[in-house]
Amino acid sequence: MPDPKRILVTGASGFIGSTLVEAALAEGYEVWAGIRSTSSRQYLQHPEIHFLELPYENPNLLTEQLKESGQFNFVIHCAGVVKARSKDDFDRFNHIYSTRLIQALMDSGTVPEKFIFMSSLSVNGPGDPSGKPIRLSDQPKPNTAYGKSKLKTEGFLQSQPDFPFIILRPTGVYGPGDKDYFSYIDMIHQGIQPIIGFRKQYLSFIYVKDLTRLILNICELPYKRRTWLVSDGTIYTADEYGAIVSGILGKRSLIKIRIPVALIVVLGYCLEFLLGFFSVLPLLNRDKVKILTCFNWSCDSEDLKKDLNFQAEYTLTQGVRESVEWYRKAGWLK
């Protein structure tokens, strides 16, 4: 019986990374969790997980670590940050450290069969306010430091001749363990539904288990040096999303608070400034404000369906229901 294929998941302690680790173990891979010395292992308790500390701040040591660990069949690069204090921090964690990993793989002679980079729809920037979905062919126009840092890494990958990369730009990823969408779910659980601005907002989503299934499928397919947008294939409005969440939570009457965009902007800037004195970066910060106040984050993932025959197994209702069950069992919903 052949040895199982080896897969390295960076950012393994995070929401997507830890879910991917579990999915890869279930598929029979030899799974290595790429973490940092300060990473939590709360969601990495499976006894068959191998751990590899990746010293991104030291390129020479990083190269030696990869040389000693041996070649992986697949490297899934989920490491990075979605919130940071400055553009420089976004660049350091999402771009510089990513390029160091890629360079270290090349320098150590351990380039995998496939390197999958977890980018983001933020690379494209928001779509037209009319609701026309974002397409892969659209010129990237990221409006956040986060999106710009991801785009830089995409550019570096594309500049490396013959490097076997795949770039995935998922839309909003939600599911058990996610904290961003949980904050909205928790507000509705408390009986309050915030509504931003006075225009219809268009959204798209992908459930984390559908995303991880897609990633593992791509590992075994012959595609290389390709980029795809990733969603469940459906476009929703913010009102539709709110109705799904409130229905699952059983909240028939809500206090709906419509917040002007200008107020969100001021609040985000003020919170980041004030909490900065305590070295705390709030969930609502300047970069997050730029995402929340755009009215079209819907995307067209038809290329994914056409090329890979990808079909999401979870509807938004099914995914939110499973997430809510997890939040309740974990004690997040009081």
N, C-alpha and C positions, 0 to 999 in steps of 0.2 A: 504494500500500500504506500503510495507516494506521501512524502512529508507535506503537511499543510502549508499553504502559501503564507508568507510573512507580511503583515501589514502594520505600518506605523501610523498612529493617529496623533498628530500634534494638537495641543490645546485640549488634551483628553479630559481634563478636569471640568471643562465648560459644558454648557447645556447641549450643544450639538455634538461635541467630541465624546462626551460620556455616553450619549445615546448610540453613537456610531460604534463605540467600543463594544457595547452589549450586543448590537446587531451583528457585528463581525464575529464575535465569539459564537453566537448562535448558528452562524454559517460555517463554522469549522476552521476559521483562520487562526493562525498563531498571531495573537494580537499584542502589540507593544504600545503602551500608553506613553506618549511623549509629554512630559510635564516639566515644570520648573521646580526648583528646590522649595519654593514657597507655596506650591499648588496644593489645594485641598484634594484629599482622596475620598471624600464622603461618598461619591457616586461611582467609585472605582474599587469595589469590594470583592469582585469575582476572583476566586483563587487562581484562575488560569491567566490572569493579566500579568504581562511582563512590563516592567517600568524602565523608562530611559529618561534620565534628566538631560535636558538640552540647554547648555549654557550659551544662549544667543549673544550675550554680551562679550563673549570671548571666541572669536572666529576660529583661532587655532585649536582651542580645546574642543570646540564643536566638531571640527573636522576629525579630530582624533577619536572622539566619542562615536561618531558614525563609522569610522574605519574599524573600531573594535567591535561594534555591534553587528557588523556584517551587512550584506545587502538585503534590502527589503524588496519584495515584489511590488508593493504599492505603498506610497506615502500620501496620506490625506492631510493636508495642511489646514487645520481649523484654528490654529493659534492666532491670537490677535486681540484687540480691544474694540468695543463698540462705544465706549465713552472714555474721554481723556481730558486733561486740563488744558491742553494746548495742541496746536497743529504739530509742533515738534514731537510731542508724545505720540500722537497718532502715527506720524511718519516713522518714529523709532520702532514701535511695536508692530505695526501693520506692514511697513515697507522695508525698513533696514533689516530687522530681524528675519523677515521672510527671505530677502535676497541673500542674507548670510547662510540660511539653511540650504537654499538652492545651490549656492556656490560651494558650500561644504560637501554636499552630495557629489558634486562634480570633482572637487579636489581630492576627495577620499576614494574615488573610484567606485562609489556605491549608488550611482544613478539608478532609480527603480525602473521597472517596466512602465510605470505610469505614476505621475505626480499630479494629484488633484488639488487645485487651489480653491479654497472656499472664499470666493469674492462676495459681491453683494449687488443687488439692484441699485443701490446708492451710487454705483459707478456710473450708471446711465443718467442719474439725476431724475427729478420729477417729470411726469408726463404733462401733456397739454391739459389745461384746466377743463377743456371740453369733455374729457373722459376718454379720448383716444388712447388706447393702451401703448405702453412703451414697447418698442421692438428692438431686437438685437442689432438691426441695421441702423438704428438711430445713432447719431454722433453722441458719444458720452459727454455729458455736461454735469458732472457731480456738483452739488451745491453745498456739500459738507466737507469738513476736513477728513472725516472718516472715509467718505466715498473717494476723495482725491488720493488718500493714502493707498487704498486698494487698487486704484487705477494705475498708480506708479508701479506696483508689483506686477500687475498684468503686463505692463509695458516691458518690464525686465524679463519676464518669462518669454515673451514673444521675440525678444532680442537674442535669445540663446539658441543658436542653430541646433536642430535635431533634438532638443530637450523634450521629452515625452509628456507634455503637460495637458491637462484638461482644466478649463476655467468654468466654474459654476457661479452664476449670479442669482442666488435665490432671492425671492421677494420676502415678505415678513414670515419668519419661521416661528412657529408656536408649538407648544406641547408641554408635557410634564417636565417640571424643573425650570421652565422659562420664567424669568422675573419681569420682563418688560410688559408682555401682554397680561401677566398676572395682576399688575397694578391696576389696569382697567377693569379686569374681572372683579377684583376685590372692591373697587368703588361701586360697581353695580350691586355686588353682594351687600354693601352697606346701604343700598337704596338710592344711590346718586349716579346719574348718567351725565358725564361731561360731554358737551358737543362743541367742537371748535369751529368758530366762524359761522358764516351765513350762506355758504355755498355747499353744494353736494360734493362729498369727498368719495373718490373711487379708490378701492383697495384690492389687493390680491394677497393670497396666503399660500403657505405650504406647510403641511403638518410634518413635524420632525421625523416621524417614522417613515413617511413617504420619501422624504429627502434622503435619509440614510439608506433606504432600500435602493433608491436611484444610484447613489454613490457606489454601492457594492456591485450593482449591475454594470456600471460603467467600467469598473476595474477589470471585468472579464470580457469586455467588448474590445474590438480592434481600434476604436477611435483614439486619435492622438492629435494634439495641437488644435483643439476645438474649444469653442465657447458656447454656452447655452444659458438662457434665462430660465429660471425654474419657478413654477407656480403650480397650483392644483388645476389650472385651466379655466377657472371661473373668476369673474369680476364681480365684486360686491360694492355696495355703498356702505359708508360708516353707519348709517341708520339700520341697514340690514344686519350688519355685524352686531350692533347693539341689541337688536331684537333677538338674535340667536342666543347671545350670552344671557340676556334677561330671562328668556324662555327656559333655558336649561337650569338657571338658578332659581326659577319659580318666582321671579319678581314681577308681579303684575302691575304694580304702581311704583313709579320712580320719580324722584325729584330731578327733572332735567334742567341742567344749568348750561346755557349757551354762553361760551366764553369768546369774546372778540379776539381776533388774531393779534391785534396790537397789545392786548393785555397779556396774552401768552408770551409774547416776545419780551415784554418788560419783566414779567415774573421769572422767566428762565434766566435772564441776565442777572437779575437781582439775587436769585437763589444761589447762582454759581458764585457771584461776588461775595455774598455774605458768608456762605458756608465754606468758602475758600480759606477763611481765617482759621477754620477748625480742620483743615485738610480733608474736607468732605466734598465729593463731587455729587451733586444731587441728580436724581433720575431725570428731572427736567432741567436741562442745561442748554447752552447756546446751540450746540450741534443738534441736540434732540429737537429743539424748537424749530429748526429749519426743516426737519422731517415732518413733524406734526402739523405744521401750518401750510404744507403743500396739499393741493386738492386732488392730485392724481398719482397714486402709486400702484396703478394696475399695470399688468404686463401681459404680453402675448408670448406664450411658451409653445406655440405651434411647432416650431423647429424641433423642440424636444420630443414632441409626440410623433412627428414625421420621421425623424432620424432614429429614435430609440424605441418607438412604440410605447412611450411612457404614458401611463394612466394612473392618476392618484387613486389610492384605495380608500382614502378618507375624504368625505365631504367636510366642509367647515363645521357643520353641526356635529358630526360624529367626532371630529378631532377636539372640538371645544368640550364636548361632553366627557370624553376620556380624560382631558386635561383637568377639568373641574373635579372629577372623581379622585384624581391623583392629589390635587391641592387639598382636598378634604382629608384624605387619608394621611397626608403628610403634616396636617395641622396648620397649613397656610391659611385656609379659610376658617375663621373663628366663628 
